[in-house]
Amino acid sequence: MACDSSCLECNESLATSCTSCLAGKFLTNTNTCGQCDSNCLTCETTAENCTSCSRILDINTCVPECPDSKFVKESFGVQVCDYCDSTCLTCTSTPYTCTSCSDTKFLSEDSCLPCDPECGNCVSTSTTCTSCPIPTEHLYDSQCYTKCPALTYIT
């Protein structure tokens, strides 16, 4: 007996009771084959639970690009999103190749390094402050001061 056209394989006694499905389809809990979502090349359990994509796979969802804090890597021939190291805000190629950092860190080559404790946030170097850690401090010429430097005033 031939299987139903939606089945790759079926139960020997019932042609419409699928045991596996053709590519682009998934086996339902009623032993029929459902169509995968158009973004998925293959899926399982539900139409939206992608196992492979024509683009990038991010936790069973096909996406055009990885979200911030993730980067594209190849895993078993499939492009997938993987997490950046916790020190990176964004990264590329590897978890440790940072492209941007959180506010309390600055980018030095491909790494995120901490700002000096005298800075709230910094850029370029640990002591090039963009904000101060204490709201009552004043930022002047990329440095934090408790009082305005000589010949300066708050504007």
N, C-alpha and C positions, 0 to 999 in steps of 0.2 A: 504494500500500500504506500502511495506517495504522500509525503507531508504536504500540509497547506503551504501555499506560495510564500507566506510571511515567515515560515519556520526554516531554520537551517537544518535542524533535526527535530524529530517529534517522537512521541510515545508510540510504540509499535501498534498498540491496539486502538489509538485514536489520532487520526491525522491532524486534527486541529489542536491537539494538546502539545504545544511546543516544549522542547527541552533546551533549545538554544536558538538564537535569532541571527538573521543576516546582519552585516555591518550597517550601522546607522539606525538599528532597532535595539530594543531592550526587552527582556523577558519580564512580563508582569506577574503579579501574584495569582492571576487566573490562568497562567500558562499560555498566554497569547503574546504576540510581539507588538510592542508599541513603537511609534516613530520617535527618535531622538529629536531634541530641539534643533533648529536649523543652525545654531552656533556650534553644536557638537558634531564631531566625526563619529564618535562612539559614546555610549552612555550605559549606565546600569541602574536598576531599581526604579528610576523615574526619568522622564524625558529631559529634565534640566540637570541631572547628576552626571555631568560630562566626565569621561575618562580619557578622551583625547579631543583635540581641537585643530582647526585649520590655522588658528592664531596661537594664543598663549593660554595655558591652563592655570587658573588660580583657585585653589581649593574647590575643585569640581565645577568651576564656572569658567567659560571661555571669555577672555577679555582682550581688547586691542593692545593694551599695555599694562604693565604691573603698576599697582598703586604705590604712593610714597611709602617708604620703609621696606620696599621689596625690590628685587632685581630679577632679570630673566636669566635662567640657567637651563641647560639641557640635561634631562634625566631620562635615561632609557630611550633616547631618540625623540623625546617630546619636550617642547619648550614649556617650562613651568616657572611660576613666580616663587621665589624663596626669600626669606627674611634677611634684611641687612643686620649687621651687628648692632647691638643696642646703643653703641656710641655714635652711630650714623643716623641722620634724619633721612637721607636718601643715599643710595649707593649704586654702583654699576659693576658688572663682571664678576665680582666676588662679594661676600658679605662684608669684607674689610676694606673695600675700595670706596671710601666715602666721597660723595659729591656735595653734600651739605650737612650741617650739624645743627643740633638743638641750640637754643639761645645761650646757654651757659658754656658752650664750647666754640672753638674756632677751627677752621679747616687749614691744615698744614700738610701740603702735598695731598695724599689720599687718606689722611687720618684726622680724626676729630680729637683735639686736645682741650683740656679744661682751661677756662679763663682764670686769671689770677683772682684770689678772693677779694681784692680791692675793687673788682669790676662786677657788675651784675651780669652784663652781656659784653662780649668782645668780638673783634674781627681782626684778621691778619696776624696778630700776636696776642699772647695771653694778657698783655697790659695795655692794649689799645681798646679802651672801654667805649661802648656805645650806650651803656646805662650804668647806673650805680646800684649796689646791692641794698643800700639803705635809702628810703625815699627822701630823707632830709639832707642827703649829700647832693652836691652840685657837680655836674659834668662840665669840664672845661678842657679844651684841647685834648680830648680823649683820655682824661684822667678824672678821678673822683676826689672831691675836696669836701671837708666838713664846713669850711668857710670859703668864701670867694678868694681867689688869689689876689695879691696886691694889684691895684690899678684895674680891677674888674668889678662888675656888679651884676646882680640878677636882673634879667630882662623879662 
